């Protein structure tokens, strides 16, 4: 008897199912996407999670600092020739 394996396309060229993608690799890949973080914060906001104003200011300051640091340290992408 033939049993077809169920495969789910999770990204271009990447399929999950039949042991093709390890769970940790999948989670790390999702956590590196900006859309994942936007979704997490939207869900938390919709659930009514709030932060104290001073904590919000601290998080904003750290986020802006890290963004600036990444902008300085990481070279701009150059188009392939």
Secondary structure, DSSP 8 states (H G I E B T S, - for coil): -------EEEETTEEESTT-S-HHHHHHHHHTSHHHHHHHHHHHHHTT----HHHHHHHHHHHHHHHHHHHHHS-------
